[in-house]
Amino acid sequence: MTRPQLLIGLMTGTSLDGVDAVLVDLAGAQPRLIAAQGSPLPEALRRDLLTLQAPAPNEIDLAWQAGNALADCYVDAVAALLAKAGVAASDVTAIGNHGQTIRHRPERGYTIQLGNNARLAERSGISVIGDFRSRDVAAGGQGAPLVPAFHEAIFADARRHRVIVNIGGIANLTDLPRSGDITGFDTGPGNVLMDLWIHRHRGAAYDAGGAWAASGKILDDLLAELLREPYLALPAPKSTGRDLFHANWLAARLTGRTDRIEDVMATLTTYTARTIADAVKATAPGVDDIFICGGGAHNPTLLAALARDLPGVSIASTAALGVDPDWVEAIAFAWLAERFIQRAAGNVPAVTGAAGSRTLGALWPA
């Protein structure tokens, strides 16, 4: 079968910071990024999506209305992307759309990503492949993380033991040894708790450059309390999200404390770094290189904390491997869409815990 060439990848992650859209040429051995487009989510939609992270009144109607509004954001992002690239919709084979996760409960047999793919296909004029996680869950897997197969395809090196760490709202790692099976799982919170804290106290979406965290001091007793979270000790396969790491989770651990807010921020930043480092030490002893992607790649305070916890290990962003860290996940979902078209496996059973390899996704034709 001839490989499709131009595909679009769409990603909205746990951070709820916007829509990442990429146009990718997959004709060659490695994906070639043609254009990328980042679009913020309207604040009202972001609030609705946050509301839907937990049970809410009239949530079925709210979810469908939010899904429709999100699909319209995707349509706008696709149009802007194609205009930037000078490419017609008719030249694109398909859109791979991750959608916005509002519940991730694989232990109950489901995971939900909003985004009304039928509406997206209708309004963009491009076939859409979405709902990538459900088949893996149906096969007994976690449905996450799904990017390790993509990481292996483009980042593995038989000469170097590499770990790829995506630090979005939630952090996940992919262990790529020189030979043998790859592994991967969600390590715990990425930016989600830091974003929550700075938004509450400063009204900002995130701690730009880690500057606020750098102004505080680490509270060792609070860090120890945060590290007692049982999820961290669970064996892989495992995945997590806002279903666990949310405002009430943090509030319960701050009850009765009167810490300076910048010290809490410093501690939350160190917490993310420590949980990643502990996961690397347990999973990938002897690792040569760690490559970071996602929003956390732009937080030098976080990266410095990670380096302190992993002395002697080279840490860089995926830009060093030729892939902009901001677009790795969106490119991955274009790649997974191609896997669907080829009816090839998109999951790694050793990562998700699924009963076997599965073709992931469903098709909404243009």
N, C-alpha and C positions, 0 to 999 in steps of 0.2 A: 504494500500500500504506500502510495506517495505521501510523504509527510506534509501536513499543512504548513503554511509559512507564517502568515500574520495572525497572531492571536492577541487578545486583550486580557489582562489580569486585573481584577478588582479586589481590593482588600479594605475592610474596616475592622479594626482590631479592638481588643479589650479596652484600650485607652479612650476610645470614642472621640478621637481627635480629628477625624476626617476620613475622606475617601482617597485611597491611593489607587491610581490607575496607570497602567503601563501598556504600551504597544510593543510587542516582542516579535522578532523574526526567529522562528524555530526551524528554519530550513537546514541549518548547519549542525555540527556536533554540539555546539554550545549556544544557549540563547543569546541573541543580540538585541539589546535594548535600543529601540528606535526613538521613543519619546516617553516621557513620564509627566503625570499631572497630579498635583495634590490639591484637594478641595476641602475646606472646612465644612463641618456639618452645621446646619442652622441650629441656634441655641435651643429653640423650642423642641426640635426633633431630638437633640442630644438629651434634653431633660426627659422626654418620653421614653427613650431607650434606657436611660438609667432607671426610671420608674419600673420598667419591665424586667429588671434584673431580679425582682422579688415579687411575690404575689401582690396584686393590686386590684382595686375595684374595676369591673368592666374591662378586664385585661384582654379579652379576645378581640373586642372592637378596637381597643387602643393598639394592640399588636398589629392588626391588619392596616389600620390607618398609618401607623409608623412605618410598616413595610412598604406601603404605597409611596409615602413621602421619601423613604430611602431609595426606592427604585427610581424615583424622579431625580434624586441627587446623582445616582449612577448614570442615568441618561445624560445629564448635563456634563458629568465628568468625561464620559465617552466622547461626547460631541467636542468638548474642548481639547481632548487628547488628539482626536482625528484632525481637528483644525490645525493644531500645533505641528503635527507630522505631515500634513498635506496629503492625507490618505482618505479614500472614500470608504464608507461603511461596507460597500459591496466587495471590497478587497480583503475584508477581515473574515477569517474562517469562523471564529467563535469568540465569545467572551467567557472567560472562566471567572465566576463570581463566588467569592467566599461567603458573602452576606455578613450580617451583624449578629453575633451570638448573644442571645438574651437568657438562655438557660443551657447549662451543660451538665447533664445528669446521666452519664453512661451507666452508673450503677443501677439506675432505674430504667435503662434501655432506651434513652432518647437524648437528643441534642437538638437545639432549635436555633437556626440562623434565619433572620428576617431578610427581606429584600425583594419580594414579589418578582421572581424571574420571568414570569409570563408578561408582566407589564414592561419589564426591561427589554425583552425580545421584541414586543410589539412596538415600543416607542423608539428603539434604537435601529430596528431593521436588521439586527445581527442575532444569530442563534446564540443562546445562552446555555452554558453548562454550569450547574450549581448543585447545592445539597451534597457536598463532597463527603460529609462526615457520617451520614446516616447508615450507609452500607457497611462501613467498618463496625459501627455500633451493633448493627444487626448480626454481624458475624462474631459478636462477643467482645469486640474491642472497645477501646476508649474513644475512638474517633478523633484522637489528638495525641501528640502532635502529628500533623500530616506532612510537614516540610522536610523531615529527615530523608525521604526518598529523593527529593530534589537536591538537598544538600549533598547526598552521596554522588548524584549524577554530575554535579558541576564543581564540587569542592574537594572530593577525595583525592589523595595523593599517596601512591604506594611507598614513597620515600619518607613521608612525614606523618606522624600521628597527630591528627587535627581534631579539635572540638569547635563546632559552630554554636554560638550562643545568640539566640534571638531575645532581645530585651524589649518587649513591647509592654502592654499592661501586665501580662504574665510573662515570665521568662521560661524558655525551654532550651534544652541543649541537644545536640546531635554529636555522638561520639563516632569519629571516623578513624578507626585504627589503620595501620599500614596494610593489614590483611585481616580477614575474618569478618564476622558479622558486625553491622553497625547497631548502635543502641541510641535511644533518645527518650526524653520525657519532659514534662513540665517541672521545673525545679521549685517553683513557688512564685511569689509576687515579683514582678519586674518594676514597672513604674506606677502600678495602680495605687498603692498606698501613699507614695510620695505625691502623686498628682492630687489625690483626695485631700491630703493635708495642706498643700499650698493653695489649693482652690478654696478651702474652708477659711484659711487665715489671711490670705493675700489676694484672693480673687483671680489668681493666675491659673492658666491651664496646666502648666508644668514649671519645674525649677530650671530655668534656662541656664545651661552651662553648669548646673549643680552649685550655683553661687550661694543660694540660701543655705543649703546643707553645709557648705564649706565654712559658713559663719558660725556654726554651732559646734558643740562638743558631743561626743558619743556617750550615751548613758548606758553603762555596762550592765546595770541591773535590768533595765528595760530591754536591752538587746537579748539578754539571757532569757527573759520571759517570752519574747517573740520567737526565739529559737526552740521553745518547747512545743510549738505547734505540731500536733501529731502527723499532719500530712507530710512533713519533711522527712520523717522516719519511715514512711511507707516504702515498700519495694516497688520498683517499676514492674509492669506498665502502670503509669498513673498520669492523670491530667487534672487540672484545676482551673479556676476562674473566679469571677465575681460572686459565684455561688458560695465560696468560702471566704475569700479575702475582700471584705467589704467594710463599710463604715462601722457597723456594729461590732464586727470582729476586732477592729482597732480600738473602739471605745471601751470594750470590755477589758482590754489590757492597759488602758490608761486610767481606769477608775481609781479615784483617790489620789492621783498624782498631780503635782503642781509644777511640772517641768517647764522650762522656757520652750517656747514653740520652735525656735530654731534648733534647739538641742534634740527635740523629737524628730525634726527633719533630718538632722545628721544621722540619727540612729536608724531611721527608716531606710536611708540610703545605704548605710553599712549593712543593714539586715538583708537587703536585696543582694548586695555583693557577697555576703557571707554564705547565704543559701546557695548561690551559684557556685562559689568556690568549694563548699562542702560536697556538692553534687559532683563536681569535676574530680575532686580527690577520691571519692568513693567509686566513681564509674570509670575514670580514665587516668589511672596512675601512669606516670611516665609520659604524659602528653607533651608534645613539642610546641604546638602553636594553638592559641585560641583566637578565633576571629568573631567579632561582634557585629551583629546587625540589629535593626530596629532603632527606636528612638533613644534607647540607652547608649547607643554608640556615640551620642553627642553630649554625654554627661561626664566631663573629666573627673569630677569628684567621685562618681560611682566607679569609673574605670580605675582610678587610683586606689580605691578601697579594694577592688578586685585584685589588682596587682600586688597589694600588700599581703593578701591572703593566699596568693599563688606565686611565691617568689621563684624566680628562675624560669618561669614560663613566658614565652613571647605572647603578648596580647596586642592585637591590632584590629581595625575594622575590616569588613569584607572588601572594602575599597582596595586593599592590598592584593586581593585576588581578582580585581577587575570588575567587581559588582558593587554598586553604590548601596550602602547599608540601608538606606531609606526605602529601597524598592525590592529587596530580596523576596519578601513574602508575596507581594503582588505578582512578581515574575513567577514564583512558585505555583500560583493558581492558574496562570496561563499555561504553564508546563503540565499541571494536573489535568487541565482541559484537553490538552493534546493527548495525554495518556488515555483519557476517556474515548476520544475519537478513534484511537488505535486499538481500543478495547484491551489495554495493557494495565497491569496492576499499578495502583497509585499509593497503596499503603505498604508499610513494613510491619508484618505481623509481630516480629520481635519487639517492636517499639510500642504498638498499640495494644497488643494482646489479642488481636483478632484470630479466628480459627485458621486463617490462611490468607493468601494474597487475593485481593479483590480489585476489580475495576470500580472506581469511585465516581459518583456524580449521577446526574440525570439531565436530560436534554429538553430544552424549550426551543423548538425550531423557529427561525425568523418567519 
